[in-house]
Amino acid sequence: LPMFNLAKGVPWFWGWVALSLAHLGMICITLATLGPAWALVLGHVWPVCLALAVATYLWQIRILLAKAMRRKREANGVQFRVAWTFLALTTVLGLTLSFQAQPTLGAHAAYVYLLLFGFLGGAIFSQLQKIVPLLSWYDRFAPYAGRSGVPTAAELLDERLTWPTPFLPVTTVLCGALGLLLALPWLI
């Protein structure tokens, strides 16, 4: 969160709200370990604080993406948005689980699965879509730069051909999460 608080052109207020809510949620988690009475009172406060922090954070990311993206359909930008959508789904599922009396093991597994493979995996994959062409260009063409005509790193990836890229990971992650949630081993 602090990284986005320092971004130019972004109101600092919402960054600090998200950071404060996240810290309040962590304090509530710590205090809830003091005993059953504390857990009963704060057991429903910390998930709401963390969910509001994530919602504020996602709103700030939306503002940053709207201002910073050169092209709306850039390949890694689409995957980046998919990753943040999975973070929103994970937050909703986590908030729902926190208010259930006896959540199933499959629901917890689906929550972790969505967080790891949907959000973190999607964020890593979105960055790889920019890094790999750059490293390929550097390995192949950097020695010739300035001596002869070389393509730019952006020319190594035809982004018109990458439009189906997010669909396979999204389908896989959603099927895996649904399979875990509904205890359907054939879907995992």
C-alpha positions in Angstrom: 0.0 0.0 0.0 2.7 2.6 0.8 4.1 2.3 -2.8 0.8 3.6 -4.2 0.6 6.3 -1.6 3.7 7.8 -3.2 2.4 7.7 -6.8 2.2 11.2 -8.4 -1.3 12.4 -9.1 -3.0 10.0 -6.7 -4.8 11.5 -3.7 -2.9 10.5 -0.6 -6.1 10.4 1.5 -7.4 7.1 0.1 -4.0 5.5 0.4 -3.8 6.4 4.0 -7.4 5.2 4.6 -6.6 1.8 3.1 -3.4 1.6 5.1 -5.2 2.6 8.3 -7.9 0.1 7.8 -5.4 -2.7 7.1 -3.5 -1.8 10.4 -6.8 -1.6 12.3 -7.7 -5.1 11.0 -4.3 -6.5 12.1 -4.7 -4.9 15.5 -8.2 -6.5 15.9 -6.7 -9.9 14.9 -4.1 -9.5 17.6 -6.6 -8.4 20.3 -8.9 -11.3 19.3 -6.3 -13.8 20.5 -6.6 -12.5 24.1 -9.6 -14.6 24.9 -13.1 -15.8 23.8 -14.8 -12.5 24.8 -12.4 -10.5 22.6 -12.7 -13.0 19.8 -16.5 -12.8 19.9 -16.4 -9.0 19.7 -13.5 -8.5 17.3 -14.1 -11.7 15.2 -16.4 -9.8 12.9 -14.6 -6.4 13.0 -11.2 -7.4 11.5 -12.6 -9.0 8.3 -14.7 -5.9 7.6 -11.7 -3.7 8.2 -9.5 -5.8 5.9 -12.2 -6.0 3.2 -12.7 -2.2 3.2 -8.9 -1.8 3.0 -8.7 -4.0 0.0 -11.7 -2.3 -1.6 -10.1 1.1 -1.1 -6.8 -0.2 -2.4 -8.6 -1.6 -5.5 -10.3 1.7 -6.1 -6.9 3.4 -5.9 -5.4 0.9 -8.4 -8.3 1.6 -10.7 -7.5 5.3 -10.6 -3.8 4.7 -11.2 -4.5 2.3 -14.1 -6.9 4.8 -15.7 -4.3 7.5 -15.6 -1.2 5.5 -16.4 -2.1 3.0 -19.1 -1.0 4.0 -22.5 -3.1 1.4 -24.3 -6.2 -0.1 -22.6 -5.8 -3.5 -24.3 -2.1 -4.0 -23.7 -1.5 -7.7 -23.1 0.0 -7.4 -19.6 -2.6 -4.8 -18.6 -5.4 -7.2 -19.3 -3.8 -9.9 -17.2 -3.0 -7.3 -14.5 -6.7 -6.4 -14.3 -7.6 -10.1 -14.2 -5.3 -10.5 -11.2 -6.9 -7.6 -9.3 -10.3 -9.0 -10.1 -9.3 -12.3 -8.4 -8.1 -10.2 -5.4 -11.7 -8.7 -5.2 -13.2 -12.2 -5.5 -10.9 -13.5 -2.8 -11.9 -10.6 -0.5 -15.6 -11.3 -1.0 -15.1 -15.0 -0.3 -12.9 -14.3 2.8 -15.5 -11.8 4.1 -18.3 -14.4 3.5 -16.2 -17.1 5.3 -15.6 -14.9 8.3 -19.3 -14.6 9.0 -20.1 -18.3 8.6 -20.4 -20.3 11.8 -18.8 -23.5 10.4 -17.2 -22.9 7.0 -16.2 -26.0 5.2 -12.6 -27.1 4.6 -13.3 -26.8 0.8 -14.3 -23.1 1.3 -11.0 -22.4 3.0 -9.1 -24.3 0.3 -10.9 -22.3 -2.4 -10.0 -19.1 -0.7 -6.3 -20.0 -0.6 -6.5 -21.3 -4.1 -8.0 -18.1 -5.5 -5.5 -16.0 -3.6 -2.4 -17.9 -4.7 -3.3 -18.9 -8.2 -5.8 -16.2 -9.1 -4.2 -13.0 -7.6 -0.6 -13.8 -7.0 -0.1 -16.1 -10.1 -2.0 -13.6 -12.3 0.1 -10.6 -11.1 3.3 -12.6 -11.7 2.2 -13.7 -15.1 1.2 -10.1 -16.1 4.7 -8.9 -15.3 6.3 -11.8 -17.2 4.4 -10.8 -20.3 6.5 -7.6 -20.3 9.8 -8.9 -19.0 10.3 -11.9 -21.3 10.2 -10.0 -24.6 12.6 -7.4 -23.1 15.0 -10.1 -22.0 14.7 -11.8 -25.4 15.5 -8.5 -27.1 18.4 -7.9 -24.8 19.9 -11.3 -25.4 19.4 -11.3 -29.2 19.7 -7.7 -30.3 21.5 -5.6 -27.7 25.0 -6.3 -29.2 23.8 -4.9 -32.5 22.1 -1.8 -31.1 23.6 1.4 -32.6 25.4 -0.5 -35.4 22.5 -1.7 -37.4 18.7 -1.5 -37.4 17.3 -3.6 -34.7 13.6 -4.0 -33.7 12.3 -2.5 -30.5 11.4 -4.8 -27.6 7.7 -3.9 -28.2 7.9 -5.3 -31.7 8.9 -8.7 -30.5 5.4 -9.3 -29.1 2.4 -9.0 -31.4 -0.3 -8.0 -28.9 -3.1 -8.7 -31.3 -2.3 -12.4 -30.9 -2.3 -12.4 -27.1 -6.0 -11.6 -26.6 -6.9 -15.3 -25.7 -4.0 -15.4 -23.1 -6.1 -14.6 -19.9 -8.9 -17.0 -20.7 -7.1 -20.3 -20.1 -5.7 -19.3 -16.6 -9.0 -17.7 -15.6 -10.9 -20.8 -16.6 -8.4 -23.1 -14.9 -8.4 -21.1 -11.6 -12.2 -20.7 -11.5 -12.7 -24.4 -12.2 -10.2 -25.3 -9.5 -11.8 -23.0 -6.9 -15.3 -24.2 -7.7 -14.1 -27.8 -7.5 -12.6 -27.2 -4.1 -15.6 -25.2 -2.9 -18.2 -27.8 -4.0 -16.0 -30.8 -3.3 -16.1 -32.0 -6.9 -12.8 -33.8 -7.6 -13.4 -34.1 -11.3 -13.5 -30.3 -11.6 -10.2 -29.7 -9.9 
